[in-house]
Amino acid sequence: MKKNRRRGTVGVLVALGIVAFLMMAALVVDLGSAILARQDLQINADAAALAGAQDLGSGASAAKSRAAEYYSRNMTGNPTPAPVDCPPGSDPNTTCYQIGTDLVEVTSPAPPPGGGTSDPSRIKVRASRRVTYYFARVMGFFSKRVSAQATARRGGGGGAGVMILHTSNRGALTVGTGTGISVGSGGMVVNSNNPAAIVVENYAGLTSTQPLQVVGTWEVGFQSTLSPTPVRIPTPLSDPLANLQPPSGAANCGSVTGLIVVTVDNSPYYLNPGTHPAVGVEWGGVLHLREGVHVFCRGLTVQGGLIGERVFIYVHSGFFQIEPPWGLDWNAVPPSFGNIRLGPMSSGPYAGITLFNARTNGPYTVFLRTGLGRHYQGIFYNPAGTIQLGVAPHCTPCDFSQAFLITGNLVARKEYAGAPRTIALSGASLPPPYGSSSGVVLEE
């Protein structure tokens, strides 16, 4: 009798253990599947909303078709969107599609997140999918419908804080080994359609609070991070400064010769607005740019300090580079090295723009180094070339959050041995008037 009781007890315990195992499996496997499905839906909805918002200028119907197209492009197999009836009670501005196993509801005009009046400058994408449960069936749960939604807006101060204009380059955005980039709420757009438009090298990272928008695709190296997953957009965004004209002083550069060198002996050196020859600032020297428009006909190289807080800098030819002296050990540089303060004028035709590297000066790179005592504000515009961000060991994070970068290509690299460093990029959208009409921003 005792043996039978023991066997019965063991059987009960085994049964309870199996039930407990199935419950844990349901929690881990089935709930995990639902979470992963929702993340997938969110990525697809973000991509669809951003793509649709770009076409709102062509009308709601075109925008909704574009959103459905790009939802499909982000799915495995690119299933064809099939128009279907919307659920009862749907917004009359909603068009519904069956895309693979997903029901996608696209609304435009759409209200802002949280409710309100529908606006033709907004588009909303809601996607849902039924996830089948396996282990949770022992508890009476067979499936769950999960959903995600995104709302995007066109215009009204939009436009990413970082825009990379080149349309075909590999590594148009490159994050070098041991370097990180953190993008604020302004977001980033990469116009390149290359299969490796974004390259995150080994032991590097690229993160953003807004979706990273890219026409092409991306490569991520060993033990590197790219988050969130970028969303693909249908066409490159237009250059918001495409109509910006050079200052009149640039016409005189053909007759400007000579060289200005700022050293410890003649520092601080004050430069009035106007047209300048090649200018170099040596280690220990400080160049002050007085308020106004400065045209550098043969470039500006700074190994010391540069102060210009209400200026517009136009580089006609040559480099614009802020760098340590060649061969200098970064780890031996004091934290206060190279005090840099640059910011734009608040009025006039170049208001809000700090640097314009000429469109004909494409082969040359703009080098901007970070560090303590280095403050960059305004728009840095290098449409035909590359902006390279150099990371110094004395900043955590290395702050570019008050600068807007519009450039052909963007490269970030750590230039010293030691721990990784992160560069903080723009935390806002382009300021008016540059981001007022063609920009697209994800609101939820």
C-alpha positions in Angstrom: 0.0 0.0 0.0 2.8 2.4 0.9 4.5 1.8 -2.4 1.3 2.5 -4.3 0.9 5.7 -2.3 4.4 6.8 -3.1 3.9 6.0 -6.8 0.7 8.0 -6.8 2.4 10.9 -5.1 5.3 10.8 -7.6 2.8 10.7 -10.5 1.0 13.8 -9.1 4.3 15.6 -8.7 5.5 14.6 -12.2 2.2 15.9 -13.6 2.4 19.1 -11.7 6.0 19.5 -12.9 4.9 19.0 -16.5 2.2 21.6 -16.1 4.7 24.0 -14.5 7.1 23.3 -17.4 4.5 24.0 -20.0 3.5 27.2 -18.2 7.1 28.4 -18.2 7.5 27.4 -21.8 4.3 29.3 -22.6 5.7 32.4 -20.8 9.1 32.1 -22.5 8.3 30.8 -26.0 4.8 32.0 -26.7 5.0 35.3 -25.0 8.5 35.8 -26.6 7.0 35.1 -30.0 4.4 37.8 -29.4 7.0 40.3 -28.3 9.2 39.7 -31.3 6.1 39.9 -33.6 5.2 43.3 -32.2 8.8 44.5 -32.7 8.6 43.4 -36.3 5.3 45.1 -36.8 6.7 48.4 -35.3 9.7 48.4 -37.6 7.4 47.8 -40.6 4.9 50.5 -39.5 7.6 53.1 -38.9 9.0 52.5 -42.4 5.6 52.6 -44.0 4.6 55.8 -42.2 7.8 57.6 -43.1 7.6 56.5 -46.7 4.0 57.5 -46.9 4.7 60.9 -45.4 7.2 61.7 -48.1 4.4 61.3 -50.7 1.7 63.4 -48.9 2.5 66.3 -51.3 1.0 64.1 -54.0 -2.2 63.5 -52.1 -3.5 61.0 -49.5 -4.2 58.2 -52.0 -0.6 58.2 -53.3 0.8 58.4 -49.8 -1.3 55.4 -48.6 -0.2 53.3 -51.6 3.5 54.3 -50.9 3.1 53.3 -47.3 1.7 49.9 -48.2 4.5 49.4 -50.7 7.2 50.1 -48.2 5.5 48.0 -45.5 5.8 45.1 -48.0 9.4 45.9 -48.8 10.3 45.5 -45.1 8.8 42.0 -45.0 10.4 38.7 -46.0 9.4 37.8 -49.6 7.9 41.3 -50.3 4.2 40.1 -50.4 1.9 42.1 -52.7 -0.4 44.5 -50.7 -4.0 43.4 -51.4 -6.8 46.0 -50.6 -9.4 44.6 -48.2 -12.4 45.8 -46.3 -11.5 47.7 -43.1 -12.8 46.6 -39.7 -16.2 48.1 -38.6 -15.8 51.5 -37.1 -12.7 52.4 -38.9 -11.9 56.0 -39.7 -13.5 56.9 -43.1 -10.0 58.1 -44.3 -8.5 54.6 -43.7 -7.5 52.2 -46.5 -6.8 48.6 -45.4 -4.4 46.1 -47.0 -3.7 42.5 -46.4 0.1 42.2 -46.7 1.2 38.6 -46.0 -0.3 37.6 -42.7 -0.6 41.3 -41.6 -3.6 43.5 -41.7 -2.3 47.1 -42.4 -4.6 50.1 -41.9 -3.4 53.3 -43.4 -5.1 56.6 -42.5 -4.6 60.0 -44.1 -5.6 62.7 -43.2 -4.8 61.5 -39.7 -5.1 63.0 -36.2 -2.0 63.6 -34.1 -1.0 61.0 -31.5 -3.4 61.2 -28.6 -6.3 62.4 -30.7 -7.4 65.6 -32.2 -8.4 67.0 -35.6 -7.3 65.0 -38.7 -4.6 66.8 -40.6 -3.6 66.2 -44.3 0.1 66.6 -43.4 -0.1 63.4 -41.3 -0.3 59.7 -42.1 -1.0 56.9 -39.6 -0.1 53.2 -40.1 -1.6 50.5 -37.8 -0.5 46.9 -38.4 -1.7 43.7 -36.7 -0.9 40.1 -36.9 -2.2 36.9 -35.2 0.4 35.0 -33.3 -0.3 31.3 -32.8 0.4 29.9 -29.3 1.7 26.3 -28.7 2.5 25.7 -25.1 -0.1 28.2 -23.8 -2.8 25.9 -25.1 -2.7 23.9 -21.9 -4.0 27.1 -20.2 -6.7 27.6 -22.8 -4.9 30.3 -24.8 -4.6 29.5 -28.5 -3.5 32.7 -30.2 -3.2 36.5 -29.7 -3.5 39.4 -32.1 -0.6 41.8 -31.6 -0.4 45.3 -33.1 1.8 48.4 -33.5 1.2 51.8 -35.0 3.2 54.8 -36.2 2.2 58.4 -37.2 4.5 60.5 -39.4 4.1 64.2 -40.3 5.4 66.1 -43.4 6.6 69.7 -43.0 6.1 72.0 -40.0 9.7 72.1 -39.0 10.7 68.6 -39.9 13.9 67.5 -41.5 16.5 65.4 -39.8 19.2 66.9 -37.7 21.7 64.9 -39.7 21.4 64.5 -43.5 23.8 62.5 -45.6 23.2 63.5 -49.2 25.3 61.2 -51.4 23.0 58.9 -53.3 25.2 55.8 -54.1 28.3 55.7 -51.9 29.3 52.6 -49.9 29.7 53.7 -46.2 28.1 57.1 -46.8 27.7 56.9 -43.1 30.6 55.1 -41.4 31.0 54.5 -37.7 34.7 53.5 -37.1 36.0 50.8 -34.8 35.6 51.7 -31.1 33.4 54.6 -31.9 29.7 55.2 -31.1 27.2 57.7 -32.5 24.0 58.6 -30.5 21.5 60.5 -32.6 18.9 62.7 -30.8 15.3 63.4 -31.6 16.2 65.1 -34.8 17.0 61.8 -36.4 19.2 60.9 -39.4 18.6 60.4 -43.1 21.0 58.5 -45.4 20.3 59.1 -49.1 22.6 56.4 -50.4 21.0 53.4 -52.1 24.1 51.3 -51.7 23.7 47.8 -50.1 26.2 49.1 -47.5 25.0 52.7 -47.2 25.5 52.5 -43.5 28.7 50.7 -42.2 29.1 50.1 -38.5 32.6 48.7 -38.1 33.7 46.2 -35.4 33.2 47.2 -31.7 31.2 50.2 -32.7 27.6 51.4 -32.2 24.9 53.6 -33.8 21.8 54.4 -31.8 18.9 56.8 -32.3 15.8 57.9 -30.5 14.1 58.4 -34.0 14.2 55.8 -36.7 17.3 55.9 -38.9 16.1 56.5 -42.4 18.0 55.1 -45.3 17.4 54.4 -49.0 19.8 51.5 -49.2 20.8 48.9 -46.6 23.5 48.5 -44.0 26.4 46.4 -42.6 27.1 45.8 -38.9 30.5 44.5 -37.7 31.6 42.1 -35.0 30.2 43.0 -31.5 28.6 46.1 -32.8 25.2 47.7 -32.3 22.7 49.3 -34.7 19.5 50.3 -32.9 16.7 50.6 -33.8 16.8 48.7 -37.1 16.9 51.4 -39.8 13.8 51.9 -41.9 14.1 52.1 -45.6 12.6 55.1 -47.5 11.7 55.1 -51.2 13.7 58.0 -52.5 16.4 60.4 -51.3 15.3 63.5 -49.4 16.1 66.7 -51.1 18.9 68.9 -50.0 17.3 71.7 -47.9 20.1 74.1 -48.7 20.3 73.3 -52.5 19.5 76.9 -53.4 22.1 78.5 -51.0 24.4 80.8 -52.9 28.0 81.6 -52.1 28.8 85.0 -50.6 29.8 87.7 -53.0 33.3 87.8 -51.6 34.0 84.3 -53.1 34.2 85.9 -56.5 37.5 87.6 -55.5 39.3 84.4 -54.5 41.1 84.2 -57.8 43.2 87.2 -56.9 43.8 86.4 -53.2 47.2 85.1 -52.3 49.3 84.7 -49.2 49.2 83.0 -45.9 48.2 84.0 -42.4 49.7 82.0 -39.6 48.6 82.4 -36.0 51.2 81.3 -33.4 51.7 81.7 -29.7 53.7 84.8 -30.4 51.0 86.8 -32.2 48.0 85.3 -30.4 45.2 86.1 -29.9 44.7 87.1 -33.5 41.5 88.9 -34.5 40.3 88.5 -38.1 37.7 91.0 -39.5 34.9 89.7 -41.9 36.0 89.6 -45.5 37.9 87.5 -48.0 41.0 85.7 -46.6 43.9 83.7 -48.0 45.0 80.4 -46.5 44.9 80.6 -42.7 46.6 78.3 -40.2 46.4 78.3 -36.4 49.4 76.6 -34.7 49.5 74.8 -31.4 48.9 77.4 -28.7 47.6 80.1 -31.0 44.0 81.4 -30.9 42.1 82.9 -33.8 39.1 85.1 -33.2 36.7 85.6 -36.0 34.8 88.8 -35.6 31.0 88.8 -36.3 30.1 88.6 -40.0 30.8 86.6 -43.2 34.3 85.1 -43.6 35.4 83.7 -46.9 38.5 81.4 -46.8 39.9 81.1 -50.3 42.5 78.5 -49.6 41.2 76.8 -46.5 41.5 77.0 -42.7 43.5 74.6 -40.5 43.3 74.9 -36.7 45.7 73.1 -34.3 45.0 75.6 -31.5 41.9 77.6 -30.7 39.2 79.1 -32.9 36.5 81.5 -31.6 33.6 82.7 -33.8 30.2 82.9 -32.2 28.2 84.9 -34.7 29.8 84.0 -38.0 29.3 82.5 -41.4 32.3 80.6 -42.7 32.6 79.9 -46.4 35.5 77.7 -47.6 36.1 78.3 -51.3 38.9 75.7 -51.7 41.2 73.6 -49.4 40.5 72.0 -46.1 38.5 73.2 -43.1 40.1 71.1 -40.3 40.3 71.2 -36.6 43.0 68.8 -35.5 45.9 68.2 -33.1 49.4 68.7 -34.4 50.6 65.7 -36.5 52.2 63.0 -34.4 50.8 64.3 -31.1 49.8 61.6 -28.6 46.1 62.4 -27.9 46.5 60.9 -24.4 49.1 63.5 -23.6 46.9 66.4 -24.7 45.4 68.4 -21.8 41.6 68.4 -21.6 41.5 72.2 -22.3 43.4 71.7 -25.6 42.1 73.7 -28.5 39.2 75.8 -27.2 36.7 75.9 -30.1 33.5 77.9 -30.0 31.6 78.3 -33.3 28.1 79.5 -33.8 26.0 81.2 -36.6 24.6 84.6 -37.1 20.9 85.1 -36.2 19.9 87.3 -39.1 20.7 87.8 -42.8 20.8 85.4 -45.7 23.1 83.0 -43.8 21.3 83.0 -40.5 21.6 79.6 -38.7 24.5 78.4 -40.9 27.9 78.3 -39.4 29.9 76.6 -42.2 29.5 76.2 -46.0 32.1 74.2 -47.8 31.8 75.1 -51.5 30.0 72.6 -53.8 33.1 72.8 -56.1 35.3 71.8 -53.1 34.0 68.3 -53.0 37.3 66.3 -52.8 38.2 68.0 -49.5 37.0 66.8 -46.1 35.8 68.9 -43.2 37.5 67.6 -40.1 35.8 68.4 -36.8 37.4 67.2 -33.6 35.6 66.9 -30.3 36.9 67.5 -26.7 36.4 69.6 -23.7 36.0 73.3 -24.5 34.7 72.6 -28.0 31.3 73.8 -28.8 29.7 73.6 -32.3 26.4 75.3 -33.0 24.4 75.8 -36.2 24.4 74.1 -39.6 27.6 72.6 -40.9 27.0 72.2 -44.7 29.4 70.2 -46.9 27.2 69.0 -49.8 29.9 67.5 -52.1 32.4 66.1 -49.6 32.8 64.3 -46.3 32.5 65.5 -42.7 34.8 63.5 -40.5 34.2 63.6 -36.7 37.3 62.9 -34.7 36.8 61.6 -31.1 39.1 62.8 -28.4 39.7 60.9 -25.1 38.5 63.8 -22.8 34.8 63.8 -23.6 32.0 61.5 -22.5 30.0 61.8 -24.6 31.6 64.0 -27.3 29.0 66.6 -27.9 27.7 67.8 -31.3 24.1 68.0 -30.1 23.8 71.7 -31.0 25.1 71.2 -34.5 23.1 70.2 -37.6 25.2 68.2 -40.2 24.3 68.2 -43.9 27.0 66.5 -45.8 27.8 64.2 -48.7 29.3 61.6 -46.4 29.8 61.3 -42.7 32.6 59.4 -40.9 33.2 59.1 -37.2 36.5 57.7 -35.9 38.3 57.3 -32.6 41.8 58.7 -33.0 43.6 57.4 -29.9 44.2 54.2 -28.0 41.8 53.6 -25.2 38.2 53.1 -24.2 35.4 53.6 -26.8 33.8 57.0 -27.0 30.3 58.1 -28.1 29.5 61.1 -30.2 26.2 62.8 -29.4 24.6 64.2 -32.5 21.7 66.6 -33.1 18.8 66.5 -30.7 16.5 68.5 -32.8 15.1 68.8 -36.3 16.4 71.4 -38.8 15.4 74.9 -37.7 13.1 77.0 -40.0 13.3 77.9 -42.8 15.4 74.9 -43.8 13.2 72.2 -42.3 9.8 73.8 -42.7 8.4 72.2 -45.8 10.0 69.0 -47.0 11.0 67.4 -43.7 9.4 64.2 -42.4 9.3 63.3 -38.8 8.0 60.3 -36.9 5.6 61.4 -34.1 4.9 58.0 -32.5 
